[in-house]
Amino acid sequence: MRRRRTRATASGGVVLAAALALSGCVLDACPAIGYQDTSPVTLRFEKTLPRDARVAACFGTECAPADLPASADGGYRVPQQAPFLDDAVLLPTTVRVVVTAAEVLHDAVHEIPTRSERTGLWGQCPGRWRYEPVVIRWDVAGA
């Protein structure tokens, strides 16, 4: 009698666990965590910039680009702070890049690509994400 009750209890537990798993009641829940990438956005120029070129950038489409000095390694990274980031922008999705020498060589708005991780048992939950480098393609005679 005791053995039957143990088997019945075990079988009932397995059936209940399977029903919950298949219904998604418990396992599909995602944590209420918001992620944000506050690191600078890297600009990668497809072609070499002229020596006298100046780079300016800002986040958004209707923004006023600010001068962006090259970093020690010669790359360009747009920090997510003033004057590049307006207080109204929470998560930048676009960056405006202006390159000038004697004239404007490039003035365009670029989408900022992102890479995200999926979490959860089946990858159903959004996880951490980060900005990928923005590749700047431009055509200038002699560049």
DSSP file (Angstrom, degrees, kcal/mol; ACC not computed):
  #  RESIDUE AA STRUCTURE BP1 BP2  ACC     N-H-->O    O-->H-N    N-H-->O    O-->H-N    TCO  KAPPA ALPHA  PHI   PSI    X-CA   Y-CA   Z-CA
    1    1 A M     >        0   0    0      0, 0.0     4,-1.9     0, 0.0     5,-0.1   0.000 360.0 360.0 360.0 -44.0    0.0    0.0    0.0
    2    2 A R  H  >  +     0   0    0      1,-0.2     4,-2.1     2,-0.2     5,-0.2   0.882 360.0  54.0 -66.2 -37.2    2.8    2.4    0.9
    3    3 A R  H  > S+     0   0    0      1,-0.2     4,-2.3     2,-0.2    -1,-0.2   0.888 107.7  50.5 -64.8 -40.1    4.7    1.6   -2.3
    4    4 A R  H  > S+     0   0    0      2,-0.2     4,-2.8     1,-0.2    -1,-0.2   0.905 109.6  50.6 -63.5 -42.2    1.6    2.4   -4.4
    5    5 A R  H  X S+     0   0    0     -4,-1.9     4,-2.5     2,-0.2    -2,-0.2   0.900 110.5  49.6 -64.1 -40.8    1.2    5.8   -2.6
    6    6 A T  H  X S+     0   0    0     -4,-2.1     4,-2.5     2,-0.2    -2,-0.2   0.919 113.4  45.8 -64.2 -44.9    4.8    6.7   -3.2
    7    7 A R  H  X S+     0   0    0     -4,-2.3     4,-2.9     2,-0.2     5,-0.2   0.912 113.1  49.7 -64.3 -42.4    4.6    5.8   -6.9
    8    8 A A  H  X S+     0   0    0     -4,-2.8     4,-2.5     2,-0.2    -2,-0.2   0.904 112.3  47.9 -64.1 -41.3    1.4    7.7   -7.3
    9    9 A T  H  X S+     0   0    0     -4,-2.5     4,-2.3     2,-0.2    -2,-0.2   0.924 113.7  46.9 -65.1 -44.3    2.8   10.7   -5.5
   10   10 A A  H  X S+     0   0    0     -4,-2.5     4,-2.2     2,-0.2    -2,-0.2   0.921 113.8  47.8 -63.4 -44.5    6.0   10.6   -7.7
   11   11 A S  H  X S+     0   0    0     -4,-2.9     4,-2.5     1,-0.2    -2,-0.2   0.905 111.6  50.5 -63.6 -41.2    3.9   10.2  -10.9
   12   12 A G  H  X S+     0   0    0     -4,-2.5     4,-2.4    -5,-0.2    -1,-0.2   0.889 109.8  50.7 -64.1 -39.0    1.6   13.0   -9.9
   13   13 A G  H  X S+     0   0    0     -4,-2.3     4,-2.5     2,-0.2    -2,-0.2   0.898 110.9  48.5 -65.0 -41.1    4.6   15.3   -9.2
   14   14 A V  H  X S+     0   0    0     -4,-2.2     4,-2.5     2,-0.2    -2,-0.2   0.921 112.4  48.3 -65.1 -44.1    6.2   14.4  -12.6
   15   15 A V  H  X S+     0   0    0     -4,-2.5     4,-2.3     2,-0.2    -2,-0.2   0.912 112.9  48.4 -63.0 -42.8    2.8   15.1  -14.4
   16   16 A L  H  X S+     0   0    0     -4,-2.4     4,-2.3     2,-0.2    -2,-0.2   0.909 112.2  48.3 -64.7 -43.0    2.4   18.4  -12.5
   17   17 A A  H  X S+     0   0    0     -4,-2.5     4,-2.4     2,-0.2    -2,-0.2   0.904 112.4  49.0 -63.9 -41.9    6.0   19.5  -13.3
   18   18 A A  H  X S+     0   0    0     -4,-2.5     4,-2.6     2,-0.2     5,-0.2   0.901 110.4  50.9 -64.9 -40.9    5.5   18.6  -17.0
   19   19 A A  H  X S+     0   0    0     -4,-2.3     4,-2.0     2,-0.2    -2,-0.2   0.921 112.2  46.4 -63.9 -43.8    2.2   20.5  -17.2
   20   20 A L  H  X>S+     0   0    0     -4,-2.3     4,-1.4     2,-0.2     5,-0.8   0.913 113.2  49.5 -64.3 -41.8    3.8   23.6  -15.7
   21   21 A A  H  <5S+     0   0    0     -4,-2.4    -2,-0.2     1,-0.2    -1,-0.2   0.914 114.6  43.8 -64.6 -43.0    6.8   23.4  -18.0
   22   22 A L  H  <5S+     0   0    0     -4,-2.6    -1,-0.2     1,-0.2    -2,-0.2   0.798 111.4  53.7 -74.8 -27.7    4.7   23.0  -21.1
   23   23 A S  H  <5S-     0   0    0     -4,-2.0    -1,-0.2    -5,-0.2    -2,-0.2   0.752  99.8-134.6 -78.4 -22.5    2.2   25.7  -20.1
   24   24 A G  T  X5 +     0   0    0     -4,-1.4     4,-0.9    -5,-0.2    -3,-0.1   0.589  62.3 133.3  82.0   9.2    5.0   28.3  -19.6
   25   25 A C  T  4<S+     0   0    0     -5,-0.8    -4,-0.1     1,-0.1    -5,-0.1   0.884  83.4  12.0 -61.6 -39.6    3.5   29.5  -16.3
   26   26 A V  T >4 S+     0   0    0     -6,-0.6     3,-0.9     2,-0.1    -1,-0.1   0.832 126.2  50.7-106.8 -44.6    6.8   29.4  -14.5
   27   27 A L  T 34 S+     0   0    0     -7,-0.3    94,-0.5     1,-0.2    95,-0.2   0.649 101.5  59.9 -79.7 -16.2    9.6   29.0  -16.9
   28   28 A D  T 3< S+     0   0    0     -4,-0.9    -1,-0.2    92,-0.1     2,-0.1   0.520  76.2 116.4 -88.3  -4.4    8.7   31.8  -19.4
   29   29 A A    <   -     0   0    0     -3,-0.9    96,-0.1    -5,-0.1    95,-0.1  -0.428  52.3-153.6 -69.3 134.7    8.9   34.6  -16.8
   30   30 A C        -     0   0    0     -2,-0.1     2,-0.1    94,-0.1    -2,-0.1  -0.843  22.3-107.3-106.6 145.2   11.7   37.1  -17.5
   31   31 A P        -     0   0    0      0, 0.0     2,-1.9     0, 0.0    -1,-0.0  -0.379  28.2-116.8 -69.3 150.5   13.3   39.2  -14.7
   32   32 A A        +     0   0    0     -2,-0.1     2,-0.4     2,-0.0    -2,-0.0  -0.477  67.0 135.8 -86.8  66.6   12.4   42.8  -14.6
   33   33 A I        -     0   0    0     -2,-1.9     2,-0.4     2,-0.0     0, 0.0  -0.958  40.9-155.1-118.5 131.7   15.9   44.1  -15.3
   34   34 A G        -     0   0    0     -2,-0.4     2,-0.3     2,-0.0    94,-0.1  -0.900  10.5-156.7-105.4 135.4   16.7   46.9  -17.7
   35   35 A Y        -     0   0    0     -2,-0.4     2,-0.3    92,-0.2    92,-0.0  -0.826  10.9-178.4-110.3 149.5   20.1   47.0  -19.3
   36   36 A Q        -     0   0    0     -2,-0.3     2,-0.7    93,-0.1    55,-0.0  -0.992  21.2-143.0-146.6 139.4   21.9   50.0  -20.7
   37   37 A D        +     0   0    0     -2,-0.3    93,-0.1     1,-0.1    -2,-0.0  -0.910  21.7 171.6-102.9 113.5   25.3   50.4  -22.4
   38   38 A T        +     0   0    0     -2,-0.7    42,-0.5    53,-0.1    -1,-0.1   0.280  39.2 116.7-104.6   9.5   26.8   53.7  -21.4
   39   39 A S  S    S-     0   0    0      1,-0.1    92,-0.1    40,-0.1    -2,-0.1  -0.351  77.6 -86.4 -74.4 159.1   30.2   53.1  -23.0
   40   40 A P        -     0   0    0      0, 0.0     2,-0.5     0, 0.0    -1,-0.1  -0.299  41.3-117.8 -62.8 150.1   31.4   55.4  -25.8
   41   41 A V  E     -A   78   0A   0     37,-2.5    37,-3.2    -3,-0.1     2,-0.3  -0.813  28.0-134.6 -92.6 126.0   30.3   54.5  -29.4
   42   42 A T  E     -A   77   0A   0     -2,-0.5    92,-3.0    35,-0.2     2,-0.5  -0.622  10.6-151.7 -85.0 134.8   33.3   53.7  -31.6
   43   43 A L  E     -Ab  76 134A   0     33,-3.0    33,-0.8    -2,-0.3     2,-0.5  -0.916   8.5-166.8-103.9 130.2   33.5   55.1  -35.1
   44   44 A R  E     - b   0 135A   0     90,-3.3    92,-3.5    -2,-0.5     2,-0.5  -0.964   9.9-149.7-118.9 115.7   35.4   53.1  -37.7
   45   45 A F  E     - b   0 136A   0     -2,-0.5    92,-0.2    90,-0.2     4,-0.1  -0.718   4.9-151.6 -86.5 128.1   36.2   54.9  -41.0
   46   46 A E  S    S+     0   0    0     90,-3.0     2,-0.3    -2,-0.5    -1,-0.2   0.847  84.4  40.1 -67.2 -34.1   36.4   52.6  -44.0
   47   47 A K  S    S-     0   0    0     89,-0.4     2,-0.2    -3,-0.1    89,-0.1  -0.827 100.6 -94.9-113.7 155.1   38.9   54.8  -45.7
   48   48 A T        -     0   0    0     -2,-0.3    -2,-0.1    95,-0.3     3,-0.1  -0.448  41.8-121.7 -68.0 136.0   41.8   56.7  -44.1
   49   49 A L        -     0   0    0     -2,-0.2    -1,-0.1     1,-0.1    -4,-0.0  -0.509  29.7-102.5 -76.3 145.8   41.0   60.3  -43.2
   50   50 A P    >   -     0   0    0      0, 0.0     3,-1.7     0, 0.0    -1,-0.1  -0.313  34.4-111.3 -60.9 154.0   43.0   63.1  -44.7
   51   51 A R  T 3  S+     0   0    0      1,-0.3    -2,-0.1    -3,-0.1    50,-0.0   0.850 117.2  46.1 -58.0 -36.8   45.6   64.5  -42.3
   52   52 A D  T 3  S+     0   0    0      2,-0.1    -1,-0.3     0, 0.0     2,-0.1   0.307  86.6 127.2 -91.8  10.7   43.8   67.8  -41.9
   53   53 A A    <   -     0   0    0     -3,-1.7     2,-0.4    46,-0.1    48,-0.2  -0.389  44.1-156.1 -70.8 143.1   40.4   66.3  -41.4
   54   54 A R  E     -C  100   0B   0     46,-3.3    46,-2.5    -2,-0.1     2,-0.4  -0.963   5.8-151.5-117.2 138.2   38.3   67.2  -38.4
   55   55 A V  E     +C   99   0B   0     13,-0.4    13,-3.3    -2,-0.4     2,-0.3  -0.916  15.3 176.8-112.8 135.1   35.6   64.9  -37.0
   56   56 A A  E     +CD  98  67B   0     42,-2.6    42,-2.9    -2,-0.4     2,-0.3  -0.968   7.7 171.1-132.1 150.0   32.5   66.1  -35.2
   57   57 A A  E     +CD  97  66B   0      9,-2.2     9,-2.2    -2,-0.3     2,-0.3  -0.983  12.7 175.0-154.6 162.0   29.7   63.9  -33.9
   58   58 A C  E     -C   96   0B   0     38,-1.6    38,-3.3    -2,-0.3     2,-0.5  -0.957  36.7-102.1-162.7 159.6   26.5   63.9  -31.9
   59   59 A F  E    S+C   95   0B   0     25,-2.9    27,-0.4    -2,-0.3    36,-0.3  -0.764  82.8  28.6 -91.6 129.6   23.7   61.4  -31.0
   60   60 A G  S    S-     0   0    0     34,-1.4    -2,-0.2    -2,-0.5     3,-0.1  -0.671  85.6 -89.5 119.3-174.4   20.5   61.8  -32.9
   61   61 A T  S    S+     0   0    0     -2,-0.2    -1,-0.1     1,-0.1    34,-0.0   0.759 116.5  39.2-107.0 -35.6   19.4   63.2  -36.2
   62   62 A E  S    S+     0   0    0     -3,-0.1     2,-0.2     2,-0.1    -1,-0.1  -0.252  90.9 124.0-109.8  43.3   18.7   66.9  -35.6
   63   63 A C        -     0   0    0     -3,-0.1    -3,-0.1    -5,-0.1    -5,-0.1  -0.574  65.5-114.3-103.5 165.6   21.7   67.5  -33.3
   64   64 A A        -     0   0    0     -2,-0.2    -7,-0.1    19,-0.2    -5,-0.1  -0.881  36.5-129.5-100.1 108.5   24.6   69.9  -33.4
   65   65 A P        -     0   0    0      0, 0.0     2,-0.3     0, 0.0    -7,-0.2  -0.274  19.2-151.6 -61.6 139.9   27.8   68.0  -33.9
   66   66 A A  E     -D   57   0B   0     -9,-2.2    -9,-2.2     1,-0.1    18,-0.0  -0.846  32.3 -88.0-109.8 148.6   30.7   68.8  -31.5
   67   67 A D  E     -D   56   0B   0     -2,-0.3   -11,-0.3   -11,-0.2    -1,-0.1  -0.278  40.5-157.2 -56.9 136.6   34.4   68.4  -32.3
   68   68 A L        -     0   0    0    -13,-3.3   -13,-0.4    10,-0.0     2,-0.1  -0.937   5.6-148.3-122.0 106.3   35.6   64.9  -31.5
   69   69 A P        -     0   0    0      0, 0.0     8,-0.4     0, 0.0     2,-0.1  -0.398  25.8-105.7 -72.4 151.7   39.3   64.5  -30.9
   70   70 A A        -     0   0    0      6,-0.1     6,-0.2     1,-0.1     5,-0.1  -0.467  35.9-119.5 -71.6 147.3   41.1   61.3  -31.9
   71   71 A S    >   -     0   0    0      4,-3.2     3,-2.2    -2,-0.1    -1,-0.1  -0.229  37.9 -87.4 -78.6 177.3   42.0   59.0  -29.0
   72   72 A A  T 3  S+     0   0    0      1,-0.3    -1,-0.1     2,-0.1    -2,-0.1   0.800 129.9  51.6 -58.3 -31.3   45.6   58.0  -28.3
   73   73 A D  T 3  S-     0   0    0      2,-0.1    -1,-0.3     1,-0.0     3,-0.1   0.387 121.2-106.2 -88.6   5.3   45.3   55.1  -30.7
   74   74 A G  S <  S+     0   0    0     -3,-2.2    -2,-0.1     1,-0.3     2,-0.1   0.424  81.5 122.9  87.9  -1.3   44.0   57.2  -33.5
   75   75 A G        -     0   0    0     -5,-0.1    -4,-3.2   -31,-0.0     2,-0.5  -0.337  58.8-124.1 -86.8 172.3   40.4   56.0  -33.2
   76   76 A Y  E     +A   43   0A   0    -33,-0.8   -33,-3.0    -6,-0.2     2,-0.4  -0.980  25.4 178.6-123.0 126.2   37.3   58.0  -32.6
   77   77 A R  E     -A   42   0A   0     -2,-0.5   -35,-0.2    -8,-0.4    -2,-0.0  -0.992  19.2-146.7-129.3 124.5   34.9   57.2  -29.7
   78   78 A V  E     -A   41   0A   0    -37,-3.2   -37,-2.5    -2,-0.4     2,-0.1  -0.802  19.3-142.3 -93.3 111.5   31.8   59.3  -29.1
   79   79 A P        -     0   0    0      0, 0.0     2,-1.8     0, 0.0     5,-0.1  -0.432  16.4-121.2 -73.7 148.3   31.1   59.5  -25.3
   80   80 A Q  S    S+     0   0    0    -42,-0.5     2,-0.3    -2,-0.1    -2,-0.0  -0.482  82.5  84.4 -87.0  66.9   27.5   59.4  -24.1
   81   81 A Q  S >> S-     0   0    0     -2,-1.8     3,-1.6     0, 0.0     4,-1.3  -0.949  78.9 -31.0-154.9 169.2   27.7   62.8  -22.4
   82   82 A A  T 34 S+     0   0    0      1,-0.3     4,-0.1    -2,-0.3    -2,-0.0  -0.380 116.8  24.7 -63.9 144.9   27.4   66.5  -23.2
   83   83 A P  T 34 S+     0   0    0      0, 0.0    -1,-0.3     0, 0.0   -19,-0.2  -0.968 130.9  43.1 -90.7   6.2   28.0   68.0  -25.7
   84   84 A F  T <4 S+     0   0    0     -3,-1.6   -25,-2.9     1,-0.2     2,-0.5   0.790 113.8  51.3 -82.0 -28.7   27.5   64.9  -27.8
   85   85 A L  S  < S-     0   0    0     -4,-1.3     2,-0.2   -27,-0.2    -1,-0.2  -0.947  76.7-140.8-117.9 124.6   24.4   63.6  -26.1
   86   86 A D    >   -     0   0    0     -2,-0.5     3,-1.5   -27,-0.4    -2,-0.0  -0.525  23.0-121.2 -77.7 147.4   21.3   65.7  -25.5
   87   87 A D  T 3  S+     0   0    0      1,-0.3    -1,-0.1    -2,-0.2    -5,-0.0   0.757 110.9  62.7 -60.9 -24.0   19.5   65.3  -22.1
   88   88 A A  T 3  S+     0   0    0      2,-0.0     2,-0.6     1,-0.0    -1,-0.3   0.685  86.6  84.0 -76.9 -17.2   16.4   64.3  -24.0
   89   89 A V    <   +     0   0    0     -3,-1.5   -30,-0.0     1,-0.2    -1,-0.0  -0.776  48.1 171.7 -92.0 119.9   18.0   61.2  -25.5
   90   90 A L  S    S+     0   0    0     -2,-0.6    -1,-0.2     1,-0.3    -2,-0.0   0.899  76.7  15.9 -91.0 -50.1   18.0   58.1  -23.2
   91   91 A L  S    S-     0   0    0    -55,-0.0    -1,-0.3   -53,-0.0   -53,-0.1  -0.906  83.3-139.1-126.8 101.6   19.2   55.4  -25.4
   92   92 A P        +     0   0    0      0, 0.0     3,-0.1     0, 0.0    -7,-0.0  -0.348  26.5 171.8 -63.8 137.2   20.9   56.7  -28.6
   93   93 A T        +     0   0    0      1,-0.2    19,-2.8    -2,-0.1     2,-0.3   0.517  65.6  38.8-117.2 -15.9   20.1   54.7  -31.7
   94   94 A T  E     - E   0 111B   0     17,-0.2   -34,-1.4     2,-0.0     2,-0.4  -0.952  60.4-159.2-134.9 155.4   21.7   57.0  -34.3
   95   95 A V  E     -CE  59 110B   0     15,-2.5    15,-2.9    -2,-0.3     2,-0.5  -0.999  12.7-143.7-134.2 132.6   24.9   59.1  -34.5
   96   96 A R  E     -CE  58 109B   0    -38,-3.3   -38,-1.6    -2,-0.4     2,-0.4  -0.843  19.7-167.5 -95.3 129.0   25.5   62.0  -36.8
   97   97 A V  E     -CE  57 108B   0     11,-2.7    11,-1.9    -2,-0.5     2,-0.4  -0.972   7.3-173.9-122.3 128.8   29.1   62.2  -38.1
   98   98 A V  E     -CE  56 107B   0    -42,-2.9   -42,-2.6    -2,-0.4     2,-0.5  -0.988   1.6-171.4-123.8 125.3   30.6   65.2  -39.9
   99   99 A V  E     +CE  55 106B   0      7,-2.8     6,-3.0    -2,-0.4     7,-1.7  -0.972  12.3 176.3-116.4 125.4   34.1   65.1  -41.4
  100  100 A T  E     +CE  54 104B   0    -46,-2.5   -46,-3.3    -2,-0.5     4,-0.2  -0.938  19.5 153.4-128.1 151.4   35.6   68.3  -42.7
  101  101 A A  S    S-     0   0    0      2,-2.4     3,-0.1    -2,-0.3    -1,-0.1   0.005  91.1 -26.2-131.9-111.4   38.9   69.4  -44.2
  102  102 A A  S    S+     0   0    0     -2,-0.1     2,-0.3     1,-0.1    -2,-0.0   0.722 143.2   9.6 -75.9 -21.9   38.8   72.4  -46.5
  103  103 A E  S    S-     0   0    0     -4,-0.0    -2,-2.4     0, 0.0     2,-0.6  -0.869 104.1 -70.6-143.5 175.2   35.2   71.4  -47.2
  104  104 A V  E     +E  100   0B   0     -2,-0.3    -4,-0.3    -4,-0.2     3,-0.1  -0.633  44.4 176.7 -74.7 119.6   32.6   69.0  -45.8
  105  105 A L  E     +     0   0B   0     -6,-3.0     2,-0.3    -2,-0.6    -5,-0.2   0.748  68.2   7.6 -93.0 -29.4   33.7   65.5  -46.8
  106  106 A H  E     +E   99   0B   0     -7,-1.7    -7,-2.8    32,-0.1    -1,-0.3  -0.949  54.6 166.9-157.8 130.4   31.0   63.6  -45.0
  107  107 A D  E     +E   98   0B   0     -2,-0.3     2,-0.3    -9,-0.2    -9,-0.2  -0.798  31.3 130.4-146.8 100.9   27.8   64.6  -43.2
  108  108 A A  E     -E   97   0B   0    -11,-1.9   -11,-2.7    -2,-0.3     2,-0.5  -0.987  52.4-119.7-152.2 157.6   25.4   61.7  -42.5
  109  109 A V  E     -E   96   0B   0     -2,-0.3     2,-0.4   -13,-0.2   -13,-0.2  -0.878  32.8-164.2-100.3 130.8   23.3   60.1  -39.8
  110  110 A H  E     -E   95   0B   0    -15,-2.9   -15,-2.5    -2,-0.5     2,-0.2  -0.921  20.4-120.1-119.5 140.8   24.2   56.4  -39.1
  111  111 A E  E     -E   94   0B   0     -2,-0.4   -17,-0.2   -17,-0.2   -18,-0.0  -0.547  28.2-128.7 -71.0 141.8   22.3   53.7  -37.2
  112  112 A I        -     0   0    0    -19,-2.8    22,-0.1    -2,-0.2     2,-0.1  -0.853  23.3-139.2 -95.0 113.3   24.2   52.4  -34.2
  113  113 A P        -     0   0    0      0, 0.0    19,-3.2     0, 0.0     2,-0.3  -0.400  19.5-161.3 -71.9 149.4   24.3   48.6  -34.4
  114  114 A T  E     -F  131   0C   0     17,-0.3     2,-0.4    -2,-0.1    17,-0.2  -0.893  12.9-150.4-127.2 158.5   23.9   46.6  -31.3
  115  115 A R  E     -F  130   0C   0     15,-2.5    15,-2.3    -2,-0.3     2,-0.3  -0.999  21.0-170.5-127.4 130.5   24.6   43.1  -30.1
  116  116 A S  E     -F  129   0C   0     -2,-0.4     2,-0.4    13,-0.2    13,-0.2  -0.870  17.5-137.3-124.5 156.6   22.4   41.5  -27.5
  117  117 A E  E     -     0   0C   0     11,-2.7    10,-1.7    -2,-0.3     2,-0.4  -0.875  17.8-141.9-105.8 141.5   22.4   38.3  -25.4
  118  118 A R  E     -F  126   0C   0     -2,-0.4     2,-0.2     8,-0.2     6,-0.1  -0.836  21.3-174.2-102.0 143.4   19.3   36.3  -24.9
  119  119 A T  E     +F  125   0C   0      6,-2.7     6,-2.3    -2,-0.4     3,-0.2  -0.681  33.8  73.5-126.7-178.5   18.6   34.7  -21.5
  120  120 A G  S >  S-     0   0    0     -2,-0.2     3,-0.8     3,-0.2   -92,-0.1  -0.152  94.2 -66.5  94.2 166.0   16.1   32.4  -20.1
  121  121 A L  T 3  S+     0   0    0    -94,-0.5    -1,-0.2     1,-0.3   -93,-0.1   0.859 137.5  22.6 -58.6 -38.9   15.6   28.6  -20.6
  122  122 A W  T 3  S-     0   0    0    -95,-0.2    -1,-0.3    -3,-0.2    -2,-0.1   0.183 116.2-100.5-114.4  15.0   14.7   29.0  -24.3
  123  123 A G  S <  S+     0   0    0     -3,-0.8    -3,-0.2     1,-0.1    -4,-0.1   0.773  81.2 134.7  73.2  25.2   16.3   32.4  -24.9
  124  124 A Q        +     0   0    0     -6,-0.1    -4,-0.2   -95,-0.1   -94,-0.1   0.576  49.9  76.3 -84.1  -9.6   12.9   34.2  -24.6
  125  125 A C  E    S-F  119   0C   0     -6,-2.3    -6,-2.7   -96,-0.1     2,-0.2  -0.817  82.0-119.0-106.8 140.4   14.2   37.0  -22.4
  126  126 A P  E     +F  118   0C   0      0, 0.0    -8,-0.2     0, 0.0     2,-0.1  -0.519  39.5 179.5 -70.7 144.0   16.2   40.0  -23.4
  127  127 A G  E     -     0   0C   0    -10,-1.7   -92,-0.2     1,-0.3    -9,-0.1  -0.348  38.8 -30.1-124.1-154.9   19.6   40.2  -21.7
  128  128 A R  E     -     0   0C   0     -2,-0.1   -11,-2.7   -12,-0.1    -1,-0.3  -0.275  60.0-175.5 -62.2 149.7   22.6   42.4  -21.7
  129  129 A W  E     -F  116   0C   0    -13,-0.2     2,-0.3    -3,-0.1   -13,-0.2  -0.944   7.9-165.2-142.5 164.4   23.4   44.3  -24.9
  130  130 A R  E     -F  115   0C   0    -15,-2.3   -15,-2.5    -2,-0.3     2,-0.3  -0.984  28.5 -99.2-149.3 158.6   26.2   46.6  -26.2
  131  131 A Y  E     -F  114   0C   0     -2,-0.3   -17,-0.3   -17,-0.2   -89,-0.1  -0.593  32.8-146.9 -78.0 138.8   26.9   49.0  -29.0
  132  132 A E        -     0   0    0    -19,-3.2   -90,-0.0    -2,-0.3    -1,-0.0  -0.641  37.0 -80.3 -95.6 160.6   28.9   47.7  -31.9
  133  133 A P        -     0   0    0      0, 0.0     2,-0.6     0, 0.0   -90,-0.2  -0.318  41.3-126.0 -61.5 144.3   31.3   50.0  -33.9
  134  134 A V  E     -b   43   0A   0    -92,-3.0   -90,-3.3   -22,-0.1     2,-0.6  -0.841  20.2-144.2 -92.8 119.5   29.7   52.3  -36.5
  135  135 A V  E     -b   44   0A   0     -2,-0.6     2,-0.7   -92,-0.2   -90,-0.2  -0.761   9.4-153.1 -89.0 122.6   31.3   51.7  -39.8
  136  136 A I  E     -b   45   0A   0    -92,-3.5   -90,-3.0    -2,-0.6     2,-0.5  -0.858  12.0-173.5-100.7 112.8   31.6   55.0  -41.8
  137  137 A R        +     0   0    0     -2,-0.7     2,-0.3   -92,-0.2   -92,-0.0  -0.905  14.5 162.0-104.4 131.3   31.7   54.5  -45.6
  138  138 A W        -     0   0    0     -2,-0.5     2,-0.5     2,-0.1   -32,-0.1  -0.998  30.8-140.1-151.3 150.5   32.3   57.6  -47.6
  139  139 A D        +     0   0    0     -2,-0.3     2,-0.4   -34,-0.2    -2,-0.0  -0.950  30.0 155.8-117.5 118.5   33.4   58.4  -51.2
  140  140 A V    >   -     0   0    0     -2,-0.5     3,-2.4   -34,-0.0     2,-0.1  -0.996  48.9-104.4-139.5 134.9   35.7   61.3  -51.8
  141  141 A A  T 3  S+     0   0    0     -2,-0.4    -2,-0.0     1,-0.3     0, 0.0  -0.387 108.3   9.8 -60.3 127.4   38.0   61.7  -54.8
  142  142 A G  T 3         0   0    0     -2,-0.1    -1,-0.3     1,-0.0    -3,-0.0   0.460 360.0 360.0  83.9   0.5   41.5   61.0  -53.7
  143  143 A A    <         0   0    0     -3,-2.4   -95,-0.3   -93,-0.0    -2,-0.1   0.456 360.0 360.0 -95.8 360.0   40.5   59.6  -50.3
